[in-house]
Amino acid sequence: MIGIATVRCADHVAMAYVAGVVGSECVRDRLVWHARVYLIRDSAIRLDKVVYFWIVDLTDPTRAVTATLDGPVLAVLAQAGKPLTVGEVAALTPRGSEIGVRKSLARLVDQGIVQATEMGRNRVHELNREHVAAPIAEALANLRLALWKRFRSTLAGWNPKPVYACVFGSAARGDGDVHSDVDVLLVRAPMAGETDPRRKSAGLADVVAGYASEFLAVQLTERQAAKWATQVGQLHDLVRGWTGNPLQVVEMSAHQWSDHRRRRTDLFEEISRDAIPLAGETSWAGSAQAEAT
């Protein structure tokens, strides 16, 4: 049995994992026991007599539902799709030592969810996908993908919609921690009075192009601008509920983002390097091909 703590927030991305294992009275009893242990050992937060964790470790989201190595080890095996040695599992696991991974694998083999096979001089391990708990391991492996799916579903329902949106930084790379923000770029249609930066250029062609861009652009009305601000504010609350981590929004108009793309600014390079698109046309991501057209 994998030790986990109950999660109070029904919107948390890890709730799918918890929901998959609380179906029996026996499991619920174990959850209560583990919650009491974590209350003391991991300084979790007690609210309405339910223990839950606020923060997701963006490097290892499985930490939100299990403090042991069993979570990340199962996630690695679920993603691998092939037998792995202890060393290979340890190399892919975001936390824990090789000794700890070895002990975790031995425990999981005893429980039947992991199968061990002698292959030559090596002992290899793979997920037993016939095990009733195998879907839980697969869910652990896909927690980050579940987060991106929630972003995309939410932004698709916006009105006005983003011209382009992406996750970038540590959340996109998967090397954040419990203190990391979830960085998101939101590019919107220009508002009244916002100009194309090319109008301030020294070159006549750029100035003309800037005016032309403004003339052709569809601007947000005052009402749409207010609704956009409301949507952004709600997204902050949603992301906190999904992950426990704060949302950091970089917001700019389509004119501004286009200017960053043209000039290949440091901000553009930082965002585009690890960007995971969430909304809008992929051409807005700023690929070399898109810039050439």
C-alpha positions as CSV (number, residue, x, y, z in Angstrom):
1,M,0.0,0.0,0.0
2,I,1.4,3.4,-0.9
3,G,1.2,5.9,1.9
4,I,-0.6,9.2,1.0
5,A,-2.3,12.0,2.7
6,T,-5.8,13.2,1.9
7,V,-6.1,16.3,-0.1
8,R,-8.7,18.8,1.0
9,C,-9.0,20.8,-2.3
10,A,-11.2,19.1,-4.8
11,D,-9.6,21.0,-7.6
12,H,-6.0,19.9,-6.9
13,V,-4.4,18.1,-9.9
14,A,-3.4,15.3,-7.5
15,M,-7.1,14.6,-6.5
16,A,-7.4,12.1,-9.4
17,Y,-4.7,10.0,-7.7
18,V,-6.4,10.3,-4.3
19,A,-9.8,9.5,-5.7
20,G,-8.4,6.4,-7.3
21,V,-7.4,4.8,-4.0
22,V,-10.0,5.8,-1.4
23,G,-12.7,3.4,-2.6
24,S,-12.5,0.9,0.3
25,E,-12.9,1.2,4.0
26,C,-9.5,-0.4,4.5
27,V,-7.8,2.3,2.4
28,R,-9.6,5.1,4.2
29,D,-8.4,3.7,7.5
30,R,-4.9,3.8,6.2
31,L,-5.3,7.4,5.0
32,V,-6.4,8.5,8.4
33,W,-3.3,6.9,9.9
34,H,-1.0,8.4,7.4
35,A,-2.6,11.8,7.8
36,R,-1.8,11.7,11.6
37,V,1.8,10.8,10.9
38,Y,2.3,13.5,8.3
39,L,0.7,16.1,10.6
40,I,3.7,15.6,12.9
41,R,6.5,14.6,10.5
42,D,5.9,16.9,7.5
43,S,4.3,20.0,9.2
44,A,1.2,19.7,7.0
45,I,-1.7,22.0,7.5
46,R,-4.8,21.0,9.5
47,L,-8.1,22.4,8.4
48,D,-11.6,21.0,9.2
49,K,-9.8,18.0,10.7
50,V,-8.4,17.1,7.2
51,V,-4.7,17.2,6.5
52,Y,-3.6,18.4,3.1
53,F,-0.6,20.0,1.4
54,W,-0.7,23.4,-0.1
55,I,2.3,23.3,-2.4
56,V,3.2,21.1,-5.4
57,D,6.8,20.4,-6.0
58,L,7.0,21.2,-9.7
59,T,10.0,18.9,-10.2
60,D,8.2,16.0,-8.6
61,P,4.4,16.5,-8.4
62,T,4.0,13.1,-6.8
63,R,5.2,14.6,-3.5
64,A,1.8,16.2,-3.2
65,V,0.2,12.8,-2.6
66,T,3.0,10.6,-1.2
67,A,6.1,11.6,0.8
68,T,7.8,8.2,0.1
69,L,9.8,7.3,-2.9
70,D,7.1,4.9,-4.1
71,G,5.3,7.7,-6.0
72,P,8.2,8.9,-8.2
73,V,9.5,5.4,-8.7
74,L,6.1,4.2,-9.9
75,A,5.8,7.3,-12.1
76,V,9.2,6.6,-13.7
77,L,8.3,2.9,-14.4
78,A,4.9,4.0,-15.8
79,Q,6.5,6.4,-18.2
80,A,9.4,4.2,-19.2
81,G,7.4,1.4,-20.8
82,K,10.3,-1.0,-20.6
83,P,12.3,-2.8,-17.9
84,L,14.8,-0.7,-16.0
85,T,17.6,-1.5,-13.6
86,V,17.8,0.1,-10.1
87,G,20.4,2.5,-11.4
88,E,18.3,3.6,-14.3
89,V,15.3,4.1,-12.1
90,A,17.4,6.2,-9.7
91,A,18.8,8.3,-12.5
92,L,15.3,9.2,-13.7
93,T,13.7,9.7,-10.2
94,P,13.7,13.4,-9.2
95,R,14.5,12.6,-5.5
96,G,16.0,10.0,-3.3
97,S,19.2,8.0,-3.4
98,E,19.9,4.8,-5.2
99,I,19.7,2.9,-1.9
100,G,16.3,4.4,-1.3
101,V,15.1,3.6,-4.8
102,R,16.3,0.0,-4.3
103,K,14.3,-0.4,-1.1
104,S,11.3,1.2,-2.7
105,L,11.5,-1.2,-5.6
106,A,11.8,-4.2,-3.3
107,R,8.7,-3.0,-1.3
108,L,6.7,-2.5,-4.6
109,V,7.8,-6.0,-5.8
110,D,6.5,-7.5,-2.6
111,Q,3.2,-5.7,-3.1
112,G,3.0,-7.0,-6.7
113,I,2.6,-3.7,-8.5
114,V,6.2,-4.0,-9.8
115,Q,7.6,-7.1,-11.5
116,A,11.3,-8.0,-11.2
117,T,13.1,-10.1,-13.7
118,E,16.6,-11.4,-14.0
119,M,18.1,-10.3,-17.3
120,G,21.6,-11.6,-17.7
121,R,23.6,-10.3,-14.7
122,N,21.1,-7.5,-14.0
123,R,17.8,-7.4,-12.2
124,V,15.3,-5.2,-14.0
125,H,12.0,-3.9,-13.0
126,E,8.8,-2.9,-14.8
127,L,5.3,-1.8,-13.8
128,N,2.8,-4.6,-13.6
129,R,0.1,-3.0,-15.7
130,E,-2.4,-5.8,-14.8
131,H,-2.3,-4.7,-11.1
132,V,-5.4,-2.9,-9.9
133,A,-3.3,0.0,-8.8
134,A,-1.4,0.4,-12.1
135,P,-3.8,3.2,-13.3
136,I,-2.8,5.1,-10.2
137,A,0.9,4.9,-11.2
138,E,0.0,6.1,-14.6
139,A,-1.9,9.0,-13.2
140,L,1.1,9.9,-11.1
141,A,3.3,10.0,-14.2
142,N,0.9,12.3,-15.9
143,L,0.2,14.9,-13.2
144,R,2.1,17.6,-15.1
145,L,0.2,16.8,-18.3
146,A,-3.0,17.0,-16.4
147,L,-2.1,20.6,-15.3
148,W,-1.5,21.7,-18.9
149,K,-4.8,20.1,-19.9
150,R,-6.6,22.2,-17.2
151,F,-4.9,25.4,-18.4
152,R,-5.9,24.7,-22.0
153,S,-9.5,23.8,-21.1
154,T,-9.8,27.0,-19.0
155,L,-8.3,29.4,-21.6
156,A,-10.4,27.9,-24.4
157,G,-13.5,29.0,-22.5
158,W,-12.3,32.6,-22.1
159,N,-14.1,35.5,-23.9
160,P,-12.1,37.4,-24.9
161,K,-9.6,34.7,-25.6
162,P,-5.8,35.1,-25.5
163,V,-4.1,35.7,-28.8
164,Y,-1.3,33.4,-27.4
165,A,-0.6,31.8,-24.1
166,C,2.2,29.5,-22.8
167,V,3.8,28.2,-19.6
168,F,7.5,28.9,-19.4
169,G,10.3,28.9,-16.8
170,S,10.8,26.3,-14.1
171,A,7.2,24.9,-14.4
172,A,7.7,24.2,-18.1
173,R,11.2,22.7,-17.6
174,G,10.1,20.6,-14.6
175,D,12.9,21.8,-12.4
176,G,10.9,24.0,-10.0
177,D,10.3,23.3,-6.3
178,V,7.6,24.0,-3.7
179,H,8.6,27.7,-3.7
180,S,8.4,28.1,-7.5
181,D,5.8,30.2,-9.3
182,V,3.9,28.9,-12.3
183,D,5.0,31.4,-15.0
184,V,2.5,32.0,-17.8
185,L,2.6,34.4,-20.7
186,L,-0.8,35.9,-21.7
187,V,-0.9,37.8,-25.0
188,R,-4.1,39.7,-25.5
189,A,-5.6,41.9,-28.2
190,P,-4.5,45.6,-27.8
191,M,-6.6,47.9,-25.7
192,A,-7.6,51.4,-26.7
193,G,-4.7,53.8,-26.7
194,E,-2.0,51.0,-26.9
195,T,0.4,51.6,-29.9
196,D,2.7,49.5,-31.9
197,P,6.3,50.0,-30.6
198,R,7.5,50.3,-34.3
199,R,5.9,53.8,-34.4
200,K,8.9,55.0,-32.4
201,S,11.4,53.5,-34.7
202,A,13.9,55.7,-36.6
203,G,13.2,53.9,-39.9
204,L,10.3,55.1,-42.0
205,A,9.3,51.6,-43.1
206,D,9.0,50.5,-39.5
207,V,6.9,53.5,-38.6
208,V,4.5,52.9,-41.5
209,A,4.3,49.2,-40.6
210,G,3.5,50.2,-37.0
211,Y,0.6,52.4,-38.0
212,A,-0.7,49.8,-40.4
213,S,-0.6,47.2,-37.7
214,E,-2.6,49.4,-35.4
215,F,-5.2,50.1,-38.1
216,L,-5.7,46.4,-38.8
217,A,-5.8,45.2,-35.2
218,V,-9.0,44.5,-33.5
219,Q,-9.0,46.2,-30.1
220,L,-10.6,45.2,-26.9
221,T,-13.6,47.3,-25.9
222,E,-13.8,48.8,-22.5
223,R,-16.1,46.0,-21.4
224,Q,-13.9,43.3,-22.9
225,A,-10.9,44.8,-21.2
226,A,-12.7,44.6,-17.8
227,K,-13.7,41.0,-18.5
228,W,-10.2,40.1,-19.5
229,A,-8.9,41.5,-16.1
230,T,-11.5,39.4,-14.3
231,Q,-10.5,36.3,-16.1
232,V,-6.8,36.8,-15.3
233,G,-7.7,37.3,-11.6
234,Q,-9.7,34.1,-11.6
235,L,-6.9,32.2,-13.2
236,H,-4.7,33.1,-10.2
237,D,-7.2,31.5,-7.9
238,L,-7.6,28.5,-10.1
239,V,-3.9,27.8,-10.4
240,R,-3.5,28.1,-6.6
241,G,-6.3,25.5,-6.2
242,W,-4.8,23.2,-8.9
243,T,-1.3,23.2,-7.6
244,G,-0.9,25.2,-4.4
245,N,1.7,27.3,-6.2
246,P,1.3,31.0,-7.0
247,L,0.7,32.0,-10.6
248,Q,3.0,34.6,-12.1
249,V,1.5,36.2,-15.2
250,V,3.5,38.1,-17.9
251,E,0.8,40.0,-19.7
252,M,1.2,42.1,-22.9
253,S,-0.6,43.1,-26.0
254,A,-0.1,41.5,-29.4
255,H,1.8,44.6,-30.5
256,Q,4.2,44.2,-27.6
257,W,4.8,40.5,-28.0
258,S,5.3,40.9,-31.8
259,D,8.0,43.6,-31.0
260,H,9.8,41.2,-28.6
261,R,9.7,38.5,-31.3
262,R,11.1,40.8,-34.0
263,R,13.9,42.1,-31.8
264,R,14.6,38.7,-30.1
265,T,14.8,40.3,-26.7
266,D,16.1,38.6,-23.6
267,L,12.5,38.2,-22.4
268,F,11.5,36.6,-25.7
269,E,14.4,34.1,-25.5
270,E,13.7,33.3,-21.9
271,I,10.0,32.6,-22.6
272,S,10.3,30.8,-26.0
273,R,13.2,28.5,-24.8
274,D,11.0,26.3,-22.7
275,A,7.5,27.4,-23.7
276,I,4.6,24.9,-23.5
277,P,1.8,26.4,-25.6
278,L,-1.6,26.7,-24.0
279,A,-3.7,28.8,-26.3
280,G,-3.6,30.6,-29.6
281,E,-1.8,29.9,-32.9
282,T,1.6,28.3,-32.7
283,S,3.0,30.9,-35.0
284,W,2.8,33.3,-32.1
285,A,5.4,31.2,-30.3
286,G,8.0,33.0,-32.4
287,S,9.6,30.2,-34.4
288,A,12.2,31.2,-37.0
289,Q,9.8,30.0,-39.7
290,A,7.0,32.2,-38.4
291,E,9.2,35.2,-38.2
292,A,10.3,34.8,-41.8
293,T,6.7,34.8,-43.1
